[in-house]
């Protein structure tokens, strides 16, 4: 009996001693590494600022009066030449989209957009790189309304508004020959030697044509006694748009 007791006691002790090569290791806690993907930071549009590009740079006083009478604030002039005016307008918080639509109805602006630094930089760059821009406005009848802008590399942006075959924005590029011919026509006479306006204010029912080149804006409302060089440029661009079937 004493022998059996000693046997059980020895067996219990041997079971409690860890064996060589079979030691139990505690698992080390593993760190869960979370890699956050960096998202490209996009410029946020200001909730109460608009970029406005005037259709007629000469009407800046009228435009500022329009802004003031609408209860808005003309914040600053962002870019200014004789032929181009770009301003920043402050509108009430949360009313940005409303005022974009409302100001477009005035017919005073070529472009209105929410203000970001990137957009403003791009718009100013486009203005500086402009070779020729022709804008045609409404009359009391069915006069075509559109803007066509051509940069120095021959890239064309057409925006058809009313009484045209194609409405909206269309982009294309002039051929090398077309760009060369256009540059030759523009070089025939220094634009600074043309009048600012060819007009008869006593005749109200006339469409306005604005021709912008080399920092000079020319208004044509009365197609009489117009310099041949201006007529030639206008007809050349008209011919390109006719070939594209944008206008008729």
Secondary structure by P-SEA (a helix, b strand, c coil): caaaaaaaaaaaaaaacccccccccccccccbbbbbbbccccccccccbbbbbbccccaaaaaaaaaaaaccccccccccccccccbbbbccccaaaaaaaaaaaaccccccccccaaaaaaaaaaaaaccbbbbbbbcccccccbbbbbcccbbbbbbbccccccccbbbbbbcaaaaaaaaaaaaccccccccccccccccccbbbbbbbcccbbbbbcccccccaaaaaaaaaaaaaaaaacccc
